[in-house]
Amino acid sequence: MSEPTMPDPREVLRLEGVRKSFNLGTPLESEVLHGIDLRLRAGELTALIGPSGSGKSTLLNVIGLLDPPSAGELYLLGRPTRMVDDETRTRLRNEAIGFVFQFHHLISAFSVLDNVLMPLMIRHGKPSATEIDLARSLLDEVGLAAYADKKPTQISGGQQQRVAIARALVTRPPLLLADEPTGNLDTRTAQSVFELFHRINAQFGCAVLVVTHDPRLAANCARTVQLVDGQIVSDALNSPLDG
């Protein structure tokens, strides 16, 4: 009998045989994810690629604890999550996962600083002075310290996406999920935002999973996972491109 595998202390996320079906128990039942095995460690910057309809969004929703798997198990920081109740799932998601989307979803009535603080305000109301200092430092990290008091409508699309990244990091999550974060930006701005992901990944040491259709951006991640028809068909380390 083989000895049990020791847990990896740097492992942030582990999926074992994860399946996801919709319309369970009906004639329309369909399985979208077919037994996904995936591990992400702290400090990894990983691209998730695949054609439209391959299941990327479904997988991201499962990883983000927005949707439970139909079978298999998802471990977040070593904790199994498939059978936890909704309250626990929400708490784990808020504490451990940051989200960046293609459309930044900033609130135009609030300042840039307040948008960054929003996850903390949702969690426990008025932010502390320490939390405000943290939000300002994150804005400084993404090059927007001077824009803290402006409204999102007063800054560019690329700057708005940088605010969204700062907002995702304000809770210091061990896992950052980004769904086509550069898909709504021009090439030059997209590159600068992606370089920011690299810097954030190196500085904060969180695991970062980026869904992208851009092969050059994917190739600049340390690792690329390819999903086709609800199955991982390749999972490989990359050699960063020059230039």
Secondary structure, 3 states (H helix, E strand, C coil): CCCCCCCCCCEEEEEEEEEEEECCCCCCCEEEEEEEEEEEECCCEEEEECCCCCCHHHHHHHHCCCCCCCEEEEEECCEECCCCCHHHHHHHHHHHEEEEECCCCCCCCCCHHHHHHHHHHHHHCCCCHHHHHHHHHHHHHCCCHHHCCCCHHHCCHHHHHHHHHHHHHCCCCCEEEEECCCCCCCHHHHHHHHHHHHHHHHHHCCEEEEECCCHHHHHCCCEEEEEECCEEEEEEECCCCCC
